[in-house]
Amino acid sequence: MHGMSRLAIGFLFLVACGTATPVSPPPAAADLSWNDTGPLLEQLRAAAEQARVPGVVEDIDLLRQKWGETTTATTPAQYAESLNDDRDALVGGDAEQMRAAAEDLHLKASHCRAGAPWNELVTVQAHTKRDGAPVPGKQVMVCRRGWANVPSKWRPLRKLSSPAVGELSPGTYVFRVGGEAPSTQKIGGDGRPTYDFDLVIP
């Protein structure tokens, strides 16, 4: 944490323990225009060809086909960020990130094959529970699998539990409540627009 003040480090520790003021989401990034999405998909395909991970090029080709059929639709910022991460992982990521990127792209393509719009965000509702009973007022943090060790990739869901609510692109995510053990969930892949699941708090 070079360059980070002791105060900032202490605050992050309190957030992790669930004892600090809830983390505010970062400023919303702009959606990606239809014209700018095309080059990103081309870069992603080139990265997949270089990485030679089985099945990834086919999944990206499906996404490119569906993008071409939309003609004008913008790409939500969260979806575009995940595509950027996948491209970077395929070019220079470690083995875990490359596997995570391949799985992420397969879930996105499978979501399309199931009839969902190619760049649709899925609404997630995370119910925090203890001994089967709801535990309200908890902040749920989320990060794409493969990037859990990158602090800047963690985001809070936009509403406290229970349920905590947010919108995510299809993919595999790690969810965390305070200092509790993280839970991994696959989101999307079957065309459903909403996913509900429980996060157990000891």
C-alpha positions as CSV (number, residue, x, y, z in Angstrom):
1,M,0.0,0.0,0.0
2,H,2.8,2.3,-0.9
3,G,1.7,6.0,-0.9
4,M,-1.5,5.3,1.1
5,S,-1.9,7.2,4.4
6,R,-2.3,5.4,7.7
7,L,-5.8,7.0,8.0
8,A,-6.8,5.5,4.6
9,I,-5.4,2.1,5.5
10,G,-7.3,2.2,8.8
11,F,-10.5,3.1,7.1
12,L,-10.2,0.2,4.6
13,F,-9.7,-2.1,7.6
14,L,-12.8,-0.9,9.2
15,V,-14.8,-1.3,6.0
16,A,-13.6,-4.9,5.7
17,C,-14.7,-5.6,9.3
18,G,-18.1,-4.1,8.6
19,T,-17.7,-1.3,11.2
20,A,-17.2,1.8,9.0
21,T,-19.6,3.9,7.1
22,P,-20.7,2.0,3.9
23,V,-18.5,2.4,0.9
24,S,-19.9,4.8,-1.7
25,P,-19.9,3.5,-5.3
26,P,-17.2,5.1,-7.5
27,P,-18.5,7.8,-10.0
28,A,-20.5,6.1,-12.8
29,A,-18.5,5.6,-15.9
30,A,-20.0,6.5,-19.3
31,D,-21.6,3.8,-21.4
32,L,-19.7,2.8,-24.5
33,S,-21.1,3.9,-27.8
34,W,-22.0,1.4,-30.5
35,N,-19.2,2.7,-32.7
36,D,-16.6,2.4,-29.9
37,T,-17.8,-1.1,-28.9
38,G,-16.8,-2.6,-32.3
39,P,-13.0,-1.9,-31.9
40,L,-13.1,-3.2,-28.4
41,L,-14.6,-6.5,-29.6
42,E,-12.0,-6.6,-32.3
43,Q,-9.2,-6.2,-29.8
44,L,-10.7,-8.9,-27.6
45,R,-10.8,-11.3,-30.5
46,A,-7.2,-10.6,-31.4
47,A,-6.2,-11.2,-27.8
48,A,-8.2,-14.5,-27.8
49,E,-6.4,-15.7,-30.9
50,Q,-3.0,-14.9,-29.3
51,A,-3.9,-16.7,-26.1
52,R,-5.2,-19.8,-27.9
53,V,-7.7,-20.7,-25.2
54,P,-10.1,-23.3,-26.6
55,G,-13.6,-22.0,-27.4
56,V,-13.0,-18.3,-26.6
57,V,-12.8,-17.1,-30.2
58,E,-16.1,-18.7,-31.0
59,D,-17.8,-17.1,-28.0
60,I,-16.4,-13.7,-29.0
61,D,-17.6,-14.1,-32.6
62,L,-21.1,-14.7,-31.3
63,L,-20.9,-11.5,-29.2
64,R,-19.6,-9.6,-32.3
65,Q,-22.4,-11.0,-34.4
66,K,-25.0,-9.9,-31.8
67,W,-23.4,-6.5,-31.5
68,G,-23.6,-6.1,-35.3
69,E,-27.3,-6.9,-35.2
70,T,-28.1,-4.1,-32.7
71,T,-26.8,-1.3,-35.0
72,T,-27.1,1.5,-32.5
73,A,-27.3,0.2,-28.9
74,T,-24.8,1.5,-26.4
75,T,-22.9,-0.9,-24.1
76,P,-23.4,-0.4,-20.4
77,A,-20.2,0.8,-18.6
78,Q,-20.0,-2.3,-16.3
79,Y,-20.3,-4.6,-19.3
80,A,-17.6,-2.7,-21.2
81,E,-15.3,-2.7,-18.2
82,S,-15.6,-6.5,-18.0
83,L,-14.7,-6.8,-21.7
84,N,-11.7,-4.6,-21.2
85,D,-10.6,-6.8,-18.2
86,D,-11.0,-9.9,-20.3
87,R,-8.9,-8.5,-23.1
88,D,-6.1,-7.5,-20.7
89,A,-6.2,-10.9,-19.0
90,L,-5.9,-12.8,-22.3
91,V,-3.0,-10.6,-23.4
92,G,-1.0,-10.4,-20.1
93,G,-2.9,-11.9,-17.2
94,D,-1.8,-14.7,-15.0
95,A,-3.3,-18.2,-15.4
96,E,-6.2,-17.6,-13.0
97,Q,-7.2,-14.4,-14.8
98,M,-7.0,-16.1,-18.2
99,R,-9.3,-18.9,-17.0
100,A,-11.6,-16.4,-15.4
101,A,-11.7,-14.4,-18.7
102,A,-12.5,-17.5,-20.7
103,E,-15.4,-18.4,-18.3
104,D,-16.7,-14.9,-18.3
105,L,-16.9,-14.7,-22.1
106,H,-18.5,-18.1,-22.3
107,L,-21.2,-17.1,-19.8
108,K,-21.8,-13.9,-21.8
109,A,-22.1,-15.9,-25.0
110,S,-24.3,-18.5,-23.4
111,H,-26.6,-15.7,-22.1
112,C,-27.0,-14.6,-25.7
113,R,-27.7,-18.1,-26.9
114,A,-30.4,-18.4,-24.3
115,G,-32.2,-15.4,-26.0
116,A,-31.0,-12.4,-23.9
117,P,-29.7,-9.2,-25.5
118,W,-26.0,-9.4,-26.0
119,N,-25.0,-6.6,-23.6
120,E,-27.8,-7.0,-21.0
121,L,-27.0,-6.5,-17.4
122,V,-28.4,-9.0,-14.9
123,T,-30.1,-7.8,-11.7
124,V,-28.7,-9.6,-8.6
125,Q,-30.3,-9.7,-5.2
126,A,-28.1,-11.0,-2.4
127,H,-29.9,-11.9,0.8
128,T,-27.7,-11.8,3.9
129,K,-28.9,-14.5,6.4
130,R,-27.9,-16.0,9.7
131,D,-29.4,-19.3,10.7
132,G,-32.0,-18.9,7.9
133,A,-33.1,-15.5,9.1
134,P,-32.5,-12.2,7.2
135,V,-29.8,-9.9,8.5
136,P,-30.5,-6.4,7.2
137,G,-28.3,-3.4,6.8
138,K,-25.2,-5.2,5.4
139,Q,-23.1,-3.9,2.6
140,V,-22.2,-6.5,0.0
141,M,-19.0,-6.0,-2.0
142,V,-18.5,-7.7,-5.3
143,C,-15.6,-8.4,-7.6
144,R,-15.1,-10.4,-10.8
145,R,-13.4,-13.7,-10.2
146,G,-9.7,-13.5,-11.1
147,W,-9.4,-9.9,-9.9
148,A,-10.2,-10.5,-6.2
149,N,-6.6,-9.6,-5.2
150,V,-6.9,-6.2,-7.0
151,P,-8.5,-3.7,-4.4
152,S,-9.7,-1.3,-7.1
153,K,-11.8,-3.9,-8.7
154,W,-14.1,-4.3,-5.7
155,R,-17.5,-2.5,-5.8
156,P,-20.4,-2.2,-3.4
157,L,-23.8,-3.3,-4.6
158,R,-26.0,-0.2,-4.8
159,K,-28.4,-1.1,-2.0
160,L,-27.8,-2.5,1.5
161,S,-29.2,-5.9,2.4
162,S,-31.4,-7.5,2.7
163,P,-31.5,-8.0,-0.2
164,A,-28.5,-6.0,-1.5
165,V,-29.2,-5.2,-5.1
166,G,-27.0,-4.4,-8.1
167,E,-26.7,-4.9,-11.9
168,L,-23.8,-7.0,-13.3
169,S,-22.8,-8.4,-16.7
170,P,-23.0,-12.2,-17.0
171,G,-19.9,-13.7,-15.4
172,T,-18.5,-15.3,-12.3
173,Y,-18.2,-13.0,-9.2
174,V,-16.9,-13.1,-5.7
175,F,-19.2,-11.6,-3.1
176,R,-18.1,-10.5,0.4
177,V,-19.8,-9.1,3.5
178,G,-17.5,-7.4,5.9
179,G,-14.7,-9.7,7.0
180,E,-16.6,-12.9,6.3
181,A,-15.4,-15.6,3.9
182,P,-16.2,-14.7,0.2
183,S,-18.8,-16.5,-1.8
184,T,-18.5,-17.2,-5.5
185,Q,-21.5,-17.1,-7.7
186,K,-22.1,-17.6,-11.5
187,I,-24.4,-14.9,-12.8
188,G,-26.1,-15.3,-16.2
189,G,-25.6,-17.8,-18.9
190,D,-29.2,-19.0,-19.0
191,G,-31.0,-15.8,-20.2
192,R,-32.6,-15.0,-16.8
193,P,-32.7,-11.2,-16.1
194,T,-32.7,-11.6,-12.3
195,Y,-30.6,-13.8,-9.9
196,D,-31.5,-14.2,-6.2
197,F,-29.1,-16.0,-3.8
198,D,-28.3,-16.1,-0.1
199,L,-25.0,-15.1,1.6
200,V,-24.7,-16.9,4.9
201,I,-23.2,-14.8,7.8
202,P,-21.9,-16.9,10.7
